[in-house]
Structure formats: C-alpha cells, structure tokens
Amino acid sequence: RDGSRCGDTLYRLFHEAKEPHKVFVGVVEQNAVTDKRCVVEYCRKNGVEGYMGHKTRKQDPTPQFQKCPHYDQIRVLAVADLAAKGPTNARALQRKLIGNEEFCLQLDSHSDVIQHWDVSSKREWNMANNEYAVISTTPPDASEKGLYEPGGEKHLKVNRLCHVKFNAVGLPMYDKPKDGIAENLRTPLLSHGWNAGFSFHKCHLEEAAPYDYFLPQIFDIEEFPRMARLWTRGYDVYTPTHHIVFHDWKGKSEDGHDPMGWPKSDMERQGSIKRIKTLLELGGGEDSKGGRANLGLFGLGKRRTLKQF
C-alpha cells in the first residue's frame, strides 16, 4: 500500500537508466481498492492523467496511457490488501513477472537509484568475474544520496553486512541497517551477507533458488536463510564498490499506511519460523532428513554444505 512512493521509484528507474528501453519492471502490488496505484502515480509524474485499474493496454486502450513512457515495459501482479501475508510472500510472487531478461534487480517500492544504475550494476557484476555473482548490500537512506555521489564525503564508502545475531525466536539474522563499512574498493568484495532491498544478479538465480512462497508473516528474517540457499547452490554475494540503490527508511508510506500493517496470523508465522529452523537444521524444526527433503526446491542446494557456510 505504497502507491505514491512506488510511482516515484518507477519514475527514477526509467529516468536514471542509460538504456531505459532495455528496462522491464515487475510490480507486486498489495492494495485496497481505494489506494493509489503504482503505475497510475508513475504516469502522473510523466504528465499523463487517467485511471486504468489493473487492465493492460490491450484490454483498455486508454489514449492517455498510450502516452505514458515505457508503459508496455511494466508488469503488475495485484494482490488484495486483505490477502497480503507480508513482504516475503510478495517477493516470492516476483518470479511470475520475469520474462526473458538476462539480469534481475530486486529492490523495494520506496527506493532511489544513481544515474545510469543499469550500466553500473552490470559493471559491478562483470568485475566479479563469476557467473553466479550476486551484487548486494544494505542501501543507505535516500536522504543521503548526495553524500555517496562523486564528490560527496561518503563517495568511497559502502555499507557492508558483517555480523549475524540470533533474534528472540532463535533465528539468525543480519545486524541492520548496517554494521560495517568498506572503503576504497576497486573490485566487488566477497561477502557472507545478502540484503533483500538491493540484489542484482543473473535471472537464473530466481529459478535455481526462488523466494519461498511458504513463508507467510515473515519480515527481515528471510534474508539469512535465503543467503544459505544461495550459497549452497553455488552463488556468491559481493559488496559493490559504490552504492547504486538507496532506500527511503521512513516508517509509514506517504499515503499513511503502515508497511507492517498486513493481516496477521500467529499460526502462520509460527509455521514459517519452524520451516526456517528446519532449513537451517536448528532446534525447533523438523529434525529428520525427510522433513528437510520436503522443502524441495526451497531447501538447501548440493554444491556446498551448510557447515561450509
């Protein structure tokens, strides 16, 4: 329920890209009927007014939206707000919006990017010299964007995830929003931390280690288990040499909605916690090979072991 900021994010993605004609965006939107729509707000920022709901141009060839730049490069999957089960569930739906693209960028609906972010992201990935490279770190606050641009006092500094802590329910999670800094990097630096707010990689990752749709009511604690799944499938995460994505860390959206305001179910959350503990072979999970085998595609890979991680 973040239509205003989501529209801003879409605008920046196309406006700041060096090759906007190559950018395709998938939006998973969890809104009430009366909420602002991400694509409508994006088109409004481009001076195009009108209402389209969730219809495609073929279904509703509204003249106003034919004028909206890159409209045909936006794919939307809509979920009713009352059916929402948290960001991890929504991120799992992203996979349905991927076409034949080579590279995928995951970011939140309230994000900003640097100029020519598309070229910079691919350059970072190429410098890693690894087909299974993932460029990821914790994005700084969007209000500090100028400090990280060339000439800014933090231009050569990059946030880096260094430490893992156990939360109140006994699950490992990264110490956020940041707990380390890398400086003066010439090439991306291998990391054991992954952040859901900025992840750039080849799209085959979304087939090999897709988000687990069966983790409703989960926020933040999905990052460590997904990193474990990436690692055991042969993927390596790297801290970039400079920041590419920035995050609006304000609480409520501009429309006044709480980002944690989806309908809660403690039973579903407890089931998700148990599922993660089963994956990570922790106490409280299913302590059997059969239980872990039942995770299937959402379990660990076989290229490297959890113990090695």
Phi, psi and chi 1 to 4 in degrees:
 res  aa     phi    psi   chi1   chi2   chi3   chi4
   1 ARG       -   62.4  -52.4 -174.1   67.4 -179.8
   2 ASP  -138.3   42.9 -158.6   12.8      -      -
   3 GLY   -56.6  -42.3      -      -      -      -
   4 SER   -63.8  -52.5  -65.2      -      -      -
   5 ARG   -69.3  -32.5  -69.3 -169.1  -64.2  179.3
   6 CYS   -63.9  -40.8 -178.7      -      -      -
   7 GLY   -61.3  -39.7      -      -      -      -
   8 ASP   -62.5  -41.6  -69.8  -19.4      -      -
   9 THR   -63.5  -44.6  -60.7      -      -      -
  10 LEU   -58.9  -44.3  -81.4 -177.1      -      -
  11 TYR   -59.5  -44.8 -179.5   82.1      -      -
  12 ARG   -67.2  -39.5  -64.9  174.6 -171.5  126.6
  13 LEU   -58.1  -44.3  -76.5  170.9      -      -
  14 PHE   -79.0  -41.0  -72.1  114.0      -      -
  15 HIS   -68.2  -35.0 -176.0   72.4      -      -
  16 GLU   -91.9   -8.9  -61.2  -69.8   -0.7      -
  17 ALA   -72.9  143.6      -      -      -      -
  18 LYS   -75.6  -32.8 -175.2  174.6 -177.8  179.6
  19 GLU  -125.9   70.1  -60.1  175.9  -54.0      -
  20 PRO   -61.4  -24.7   21.6  -33.0      -      -
  21 HIS   -68.8  -14.8   61.4  -74.1      -      -
  22 LYS   -97.8   -1.5  -65.3 -177.2  178.5 -179.6
  23 VAL   -94.5  125.8  175.1      -      -      -
  24 PHE  -121.6  133.2  -71.1   80.3      -      -
  25 VAL  -117.4  132.8 -179.4      -      -      -
  26 GLY  -109.0  126.3      -      -      -      -
  27 VAL  -115.8  119.8  178.4      -      -      -
  28 VAL   -98.0  111.7  177.6      -      -      -
  29 GLU  -114.3  124.2 -165.6  164.8   36.0      -
  30 GLN  -112.6   92.5  -56.0  179.2  109.2      -
  31 ASN  -129.6  157.2  -82.4   -8.0      -      -
  32 ALA   -83.7  164.1      -      -      -      -
  33 VAL   -59.3  -33.6  174.6      -      -      -
  34 THR   -88.1   -3.9   55.4      -      -      -
  35 ASP   -73.6  157.2  -70.2  -17.1      -      -
  36 LYS   -68.0  143.5  -67.9 -178.6  178.3  179.0
  37 ARG   -98.2  138.3  -53.9  -70.4 -178.8  178.0
  38 CYS   -57.6  -50.2 -178.6      -      -      -
  39 VAL   -69.5  -35.8  178.3      -      -      -
  40 VAL   -62.3  -43.4  172.6      -      -      -
  41 GLU   -67.3  -36.8  -65.3  -54.1  -53.2      -
  42 TYR   -62.0  -47.3  159.6   73.1      -      -
  43 CYS   -65.0  -35.8  -70.2      -      -      -
  44 ARG   -62.5  -37.3 -178.4  170.5  -70.3  127.1
  45 LYS   -65.8  -22.5  -75.2 -170.4   68.2   67.4
  46 ASN   -93.4   11.6  -77.5  -74.4      -      -
  47 GLY    81.9   15.8      -      -      -      -
  48 VAL  -111.7  115.8 -179.2      -      -      -
  49 GLU  -101.1  155.6  -64.4  -73.8  -15.4      -
  50 GLY   142.7  168.9      -      -      -      -
  51 TYR  -122.3  131.4  177.5   74.9      -      -
  52 MET  -123.0   -7.8   71.0  160.7 -167.2      -
  53 GLY    61.3 -134.5      -      -      -      -
  54 HIS  -116.2   23.0  -73.7  -62.7      -      -
  55 LYS   -81.7  150.8  -64.0 -179.3 -179.8  179.5
  56 THR   -83.9  170.6   65.6      -      -      -
  57 ARG   -64.8  -32.9 -175.2 -174.8  -64.4  177.9
  58 LYS   -65.4  -35.1  -69.9 -178.7  179.8  178.6
  59 GLN   -77.9  -32.4  -66.3  170.5  -47.2      -
  60 ASP  -141.9   81.5 -178.7   17.7      -      -
  61 PRO   -73.3   64.1   29.0  -33.7      -      -
  62 THR   -66.9  123.8  -51.5      -      -      -
  63 PRO   -55.0  -38.0  -26.4   35.2      -      -
  64 GLN   -59.3  -42.3  -65.8   95.7  -42.1      -
  65 PHE   -80.0  -15.6  -78.3   96.8      -      -
  66 GLN   -67.0  -21.6  -70.6 -179.0    3.7      -
  67 LYS   -89.3   -7.4  -57.9  173.6 -174.9  176.9
  68 CYS   -76.0  119.8 -173.0      -      -      -
  69 PRO   -57.8  133.6  -21.8   32.9      -      -
  70 HIS    62.5   22.2  -49.9  -67.7      -      -
  71 TYR   -58.0  -38.6  179.9   76.1      -      -
  72 ASP   -74.0   -4.9  -75.6  -24.6      -      -
  73 GLN  -101.0   12.5  -65.8  164.5 -125.0      -
  74 ILE  -116.3  127.8  -56.5  170.9      -      -
  75 ARG  -116.1  133.9  -55.4  157.9 -175.2  159.7
  76 VAL  -122.7  133.1  178.3      -      -      -
  77 LEU  -117.9  116.7 -167.5  159.0      -      -
  78 ALA  -101.0  135.9      -      -      -      -
  79 VAL  -127.5  133.1  178.4      -      -      -
  80 ALA   -64.3  141.0      -      -      -      -
  81 ASP   -57.7  -33.7   64.0  -43.1      -      -
  82 LEU   -73.0  -14.4  -64.8  178.9      -      -
  83 ALA   -98.8   -2.0      -      -      -      -
  84 ALA   -67.6  145.3      -      -      -      -
  85 LYS  -131.3   22.8  -64.9 -179.7 -178.7  -66.4
  86 GLY   107.0  167.8      -      -      -      -
  87 PRO   -67.0  -31.7   22.6  -33.3      -      -
  88 THR   -65.1  -41.9  -58.9      -      -      -
  89 ASN   -61.2  -44.0 -129.5 -142.4      -      -
  90 ALA   -65.0  -41.4      -      -      -      -
  91 ARG   -65.2  -30.0  -72.3  166.5  179.4  154.7
  92 ALA   -65.7  -27.9      -      -      -      -
  93 LEU   -76.9  -16.5  -65.6  172.5      -      -
  94 GLN   -54.0  -36.8  -65.1  171.7  154.4      -
  95 ARG   -56.0  -30.6 -175.4  179.4  172.3 -151.9
  96 LYS   -68.9  -14.9  -64.2  179.9  178.4  -67.1
  97 LEU  -101.1    0.3  -60.5  174.0      -      -
  98 ILE   -82.3  131.7  -61.1  173.0      -      -
  99 GLY   -98.9 -122.9      -      -      -      -
 100 ASN  -105.0   29.6 -165.9   33.6      -      -
 101 GLU   -73.4  151.2  -70.5   77.5   31.6      -
 102 GLU   -86.3  -43.8 -178.8  180.0   11.5      -
 103 PHE  -111.6  147.1  -71.0   97.0      -      -
 104 CYS  -126.0  137.8  -75.5      -      -      -
 105 LEU  -119.6  123.7  167.7   66.9      -      -
 106 GLN  -104.4  130.3  175.8  177.1  -59.3      -
 107 LEU  -152.5  168.9   74.9  171.9      -      -
 108 ASP   -84.5  167.3  -71.4  -15.4      -      -
 109 SER   -71.4  -14.0   62.7      -      -      -
 110 HIS  -117.5   68.2   33.8  -85.7      -      -
 111 SER  -127.8  162.8  -60.0      -      -      -
 112 ASP  -130.6  160.4 -162.5   -6.3      -      -
 113 VAL  -137.2  159.8  -69.6      -      -      -
 114 ILE   -78.9  166.5   62.8  170.9      -      -
 115 GLN   -64.4  137.3 -174.2  179.4   41.1      -
 116 HIS    58.6   41.4  -63.0  169.8      -      -
 117 TRP   -59.8  -32.1   61.9  -91.8      -      -
 118 ASP   -65.2  -44.6   50.2  -22.8      -      -
 119 VAL   -70.1  -41.5  174.6      -      -      -
 120 SER   -62.4  -40.7  -66.3      -      -      -
 121 SER   -63.7  -45.1  -62.7      -      -      -
 122 LYS   -67.4  -34.0  -73.9 -172.7  -75.9 -172.5
 123 ARG   -64.7  -42.9 -176.6 -174.5  -58.7  119.8
 124 GLU   -61.8  -43.7  -66.2  -72.3  -34.8      -
 125 TRP   -62.9  -43.5 -174.7   89.2      -      -
 126 ASN   -64.2  -36.5  -76.3  -40.5      -      -
 127 MET   -66.0  -25.9  -77.0 -164.0  -67.0      -
 128 ALA   -69.3  -21.8      -      -      -      -
 129 ASN    54.0   48.5 -165.6   29.6      -      -
 130 ASN  -152.4  116.2 -180.0   -9.2      -      -
 131 GLU   -56.9  -27.9  173.4   68.5   18.1      -
 132 TYR  -103.7   26.7  -61.9   93.3      -      -
 133 ALA   -76.7  143.1      -      -      -      -
 134 VAL  -127.4  121.1 -179.5      -      -      -
 135 ILE   -94.0  118.5  -53.1  -60.7      -      -
 136 SER  -158.9  143.7  178.8      -      -      -
 137 THR  -166.3  175.0 -166.1      -      -      -
 138 THR   -74.8  119.7  -57.1      -      -      -
 139 PRO   -67.9  141.7  -15.2   29.7      -      -
 140 PRO   -70.7  168.9  -10.4   24.7      -      -
 141 ASP   -65.4  141.1 -169.1  -85.2      -      -
 142 ALA   -59.9  -26.8      -      -      -      -
 143 SER   -67.6  -17.0   64.3      -      -      -
 144 GLU   -99.8   10.0  -65.2 -172.6  -45.3      -
 145 LYS   -52.7  -43.8 -179.1  179.8  176.7 -178.7
 146 GLY   -61.3  -30.3      -      -      -      -
 147 LEU   -69.9  -23.8  -60.3  178.4      -      -
 148 TYR   -99.4   -3.8  -71.9   94.7      -      -
 149 GLU   -80.7  161.3  -68.1  178.5  -24.1      -
 150 PRO   -50.5  128.1  -28.8   36.3      -      -
 151 GLY    95.1  -15.1      -      -      -      -
 152 GLY   -76.3  157.4      -      -      -      -
 153 GLU   -70.0  -14.9   61.4 -178.1   69.4      -
 154 LYS  -113.7   17.5  -64.5 -175.8  178.1 -178.7
 155 HIS   -56.2  -36.3  174.3   51.5      -      -
 156 LEU   -97.7   11.1  -60.5  177.5      -      -
 157 LYS  -109.9  141.8  -64.0 -177.9  178.1 -178.9
 158 VAL  -134.6  133.5 -171.2      -      -      -
 159 ASN   -61.4  145.1  -66.9  -14.2      -      -
 160 ARG  -143.5  131.4 -177.3  167.1  167.1   82.0
 161 LEU   -83.1  121.3  -64.4  168.0      -      -
 162 CYS  -118.3  -39.1  -64.3      -      -      -
 163 HIS  -114.8  152.2  -61.8   98.6      -      -
 164 VAL  -119.6  136.8  175.0      -      -      -
 165 LYS  -127.1  160.6   62.0 -178.1 -179.7 -178.7
 166 PHE  -100.2  131.4  -78.3   80.5      -      -
 167 ASN   -85.9 -171.9   65.4    5.4      -      -
 168 ALA   -65.0  -23.3      -      -      -      -
 169 VAL  -100.0   11.1  -63.8      -      -      -
 170 GLY    81.5   24.8      -      -      -      -
 171 LEU  -109.5  141.0  -71.7  176.3      -      -
 172 PRO   -74.7  140.6   26.6  -32.6      -      -
 173 MET  -149.7  155.9   59.9 -175.1  -63.7      -
 174 TYR   -75.4  144.0  -65.1  110.6      -      -
 175 ASP   -75.7  110.4 -162.6    2.7      -      -
 176 LYS  -124.4  165.6  -67.3  166.8   61.8  177.3
 177 PRO   -71.7  -24.1   25.2  -34.1      -      -
 178 LYS  -160.1  153.8   65.3  177.1 -178.5 -178.7
 179 ASP  -137.6    7.7   65.5  -15.2      -      -
 180 GLY  -155.5  163.8      -      -      -      -
 181 ILE  -136.0  135.8  -65.7  -71.8      -      -
 182 ALA  -110.1  141.8      -      -      -      -
 183 GLU  -128.5  146.8  -63.2 -173.2   63.4      -
 184 ASN    56.7   39.5  -58.1  -49.9      -      -
 185 LEU   -73.6  136.0  -64.7 -179.5      -      -
 186 ARG   -99.1  -26.2  -65.7 -170.3  175.9 -175.9
 187 THR  -136.5  156.9   57.9      -      -      -
 188 PRO   -56.3  142.9  -27.1   36.5      -      -
 189 LEU  -106.6  127.3 -177.9   61.2      -      -
 190 LEU   -56.0  138.6 -162.1   63.2      -      -
 191 SER  -137.5  158.5  171.8      -      -      -
 192 HIS  -107.9   13.7   62.1 -128.6      -      -
 193 GLY  -116.1  142.7      -      -      -      -
 194 TRP  -131.0  140.3  177.6   81.1      -      -
 195 ASN  -122.1  131.5 -171.7  -80.3      -      -
 196 ALA   -71.0  -17.9      -      -      -      -
 197 GLY   -82.5  -10.5      -      -      -      -
 198 PHE  -158.3  108.4  167.0   54.1      -      -
 199 SER  -144.3  117.6 -178.1      -      -      -
 200 PHE  -119.1  127.4 -176.5   83.2      -      -
 201 HIS  -163.8  171.1   44.2  -95.2      -      -
 202 LYS   -67.5  144.9  -78.6  -71.5 -171.7   75.2
 203 CYS   -69.6  -12.7  -67.9      -      -      -
 204 HIS   -65.2  -17.9   53.2   58.7      -      -
 205 LEU   -60.0  -37.9  177.4  149.5      -      -
 206 GLU   -71.3  -14.6  -57.1  -61.8  -17.7      -
 207 GLU   -93.7  -38.5  -64.2  -61.9  -36.9      -
 208 ALA   -77.0  -36.6      -      -      -      -
 209 ALA  -140.4   63.7      -      -      -      -
 210 PRO   -67.5  157.2   27.6  -35.9      -      -
 211 TYR   -55.5  142.2 -109.8   91.3      -      -
 212 ASP   -82.6  110.4 -171.4  -11.2      -      -
 213 TYR   -68.5  -17.8 -177.3   77.8      -      -
 214 PHE   -93.7   36.1  -58.2  100.5      -      -
 215 LEU  -125.8   63.1  -70.0  177.5      -      -
 216 PRO   -70.0  158.1   27.9  -36.0      -      -
 217 GLN    66.3   26.5  -51.7  -63.9  -27.8      -
 218 ILE  -116.5  136.5  -68.2  -62.8      -      -
 219 PHE  -143.0  132.3  176.5   63.3      -      -
 220 ASP    76.8  -46.8  -99.0    3.4      -      -
 221 ILE   -76.7    4.0   56.1  176.7      -      -
 222 GLU   -82.9  -13.2   92.0  -87.6   14.0      -
 223 GLU   -71.7  -45.7  -69.3  174.1  -35.5      -
 224 PHE   -63.4  -48.4 -175.3   92.2      -      -
 225 PRO   -62.3  -34.1   13.3  -25.8      -      -
 226 ARG   -70.5  -35.7 -165.3  172.9 -167.5 -146.2
 227 MET   -60.5  -40.4  176.2   64.8 -166.3      -
 228 ALA   -62.2  -39.9      -      -      -      -
 229 ARG   -68.1  -39.7  -67.7  175.1   56.9 -139.4
 230 LEU   -63.3  -48.1  -64.9  176.3      -      -
 231 TRP   -58.4  -48.1  164.0  -96.3      -      -
 232 THR   -71.7  -10.5   56.4      -      -      -
 233 ARG  -100.0    5.3  -78.6  172.7  168.0   75.0
 234 GLY    97.4    4.9      -      -      -      -
 235 TYR   -85.9  145.0  -71.0   90.5      -      -
 236 ASP  -121.2  134.3  -66.9  -52.6      -      -
 237 VAL   -98.8  138.8  176.9      -      -      -
 238 TYR  -127.1  140.2  -64.4   82.3      -      -
 239 THR   -77.3  128.7  -58.4      -      -      -
 240 PRO   -71.6  165.6   28.1  -35.3      -      -
 241 THR   -76.2  -17.9   62.5      -      -      -
 242 HIS  -154.8  162.7   63.0  -81.0      -      -
 243 HIS   -77.4  138.6  -79.3  -63.0      -      -
 244 ILE  -115.2  -36.6  -62.3  170.8      -      -
 245 VAL  -117.0  143.5  170.0      -      -      -
 246 PHE  -125.7  153.5  -61.7   83.4      -      -
 247 HIS  -124.7  136.2 -171.4  -79.9      -      -
 248 ASP   -83.7  103.5 -175.6  -10.8      -      -
 249 TRP   -86.4    9.9  -70.2  100.4      -      -
 250 LYS   -61.4  153.6  -68.2 -164.4  -62.3  -73.6
 251 GLY   -69.9  -86.9      -      -      -      -
 252 LYS   -71.5  153.4  -69.5 -173.6  176.7 -178.7
 253 SER   -70.1  168.6   70.2      -      -      -
 254 GLU   -63.7  -19.8  -67.5 -179.1    7.2      -
 255 ASP   -88.3    1.9  -54.5  -37.2      -      -
 256 GLY    87.1   11.3      -      -      -      -
 257 HIS   -94.8  138.7  -59.1  -59.4      -      -
 258 ASP   -76.5  124.1 -177.1   -7.0      -      -
 259 PRO   -63.7  -15.3   21.5  -32.3      -      -
 260 MET  -102.2   18.5  -58.1  -74.1  -72.9      -
 261 GLY   -92.3   17.7      -      -      -      -
 262 TRP   -71.2  159.5   65.6   84.6      -      -
 263 PRO   -60.2  128.3  -22.9   33.7      -      -
 264 LYS   -95.2  148.1  -59.7  -62.6 -168.4  -64.5
 265 SER  -143.7  108.9  167.3      -      -      -
 266 ASP   -65.7  -32.8 -172.0   62.1      -      -
 267 MET   -62.7  -44.0 -177.9  179.7   69.8      -
 268 GLU   -65.7  -40.7  -71.1 -178.7  -21.9      -
 269 ARG   -63.6  -43.4  176.6  172.8  170.1   78.8
 270 GLN   -63.2  -36.0  -67.1  -55.3  -42.8      -
 271 GLY   -65.2  -38.4      -      -      -      -
 272 SER   -67.7  -41.1  -64.9      -      -      -
 273 ILE   -61.4  -43.5  -69.5  170.8      -      -
 274 LYS   -63.7  -38.5 -177.2  175.9 -179.4  178.4
 275 ARG   -63.9  -42.5 -174.5  174.4  173.6   85.9
 276 ILE   -65.9  -41.0  -66.6  174.7      -      -
 277 LYS   -64.4  -34.5  -71.3 -177.2  175.9 -179.8
 278 THR   -64.0  -45.7  -59.9      -      -      -
 279 LEU   -57.6  -45.7  171.1   78.4      -      -
 280 LEU   -90.1    5.0  -61.4  177.1      -      -
 281 GLU    58.2   45.6  -59.3  175.2   13.9      -
 282 LEU  -104.2  159.3  -63.2  172.4      -      -
 283 GLY   -60.5  138.0      -      -      -      -
 284 GLY   102.1  -11.2      -      -      -      -
 285 GLY   -96.3 -174.1      -      -      -      -
 286 GLU   -77.6  113.9  -70.6 -168.7   41.7      -
 287 ASP   -90.8   66.2 -172.5   20.9      -      -
 288 SER  -158.7  152.7   67.7      -      -      -
 289 LYS   -63.7  -34.2  -71.1 -175.2  178.4  179.6
 290 GLY   -63.9  -40.6      -      -      -      -
 291 GLY   -63.0  -41.5      -      -      -      -
 292 ARG   -71.7  -35.5  -68.6 -171.0  -72.1  -85.1
 293 ALA   -64.1  -30.9      -      -      -      -
 294 ASN   -66.4  -14.8  -74.9  -22.2      -      -
 295 LEU   -70.7  -22.9  -64.6  174.3      -      -
 296 GLY    57.1 -128.2      -      -      -      -
 297 LEU   -60.9  -23.1 -178.9   62.3      -      -
 298 PHE   -92.5    9.6  -55.3  113.4      -      -
 299 GLY   -92.2 -166.9      -      -      -      -
 300 LEU   -76.1  157.1  -61.5  175.1      -      -
 301 GLY   -86.2 -173.8      -      -      -      -
 302 LYS  -121.3    2.5  -62.6 -179.3  178.9  179.3
 303 ARG   -78.1  -33.9  -68.7 -165.7  175.2 -172.4
 304 ARG  -141.1  159.4  -66.6 -177.4  -73.6 -149.3
 305 THR   -97.9  159.8   67.1      -      -      -
 306 LEU   -62.7  -36.2 -174.7   62.4      -      -
 307 LYS   -62.2  -39.6 -175.0  176.2 -179.3 -179.3
 308 GLN   -64.3  -35.0  -72.2  174.4  -44.8      -
 309 PHE   -66.6      -  177.8   55.6      -      -
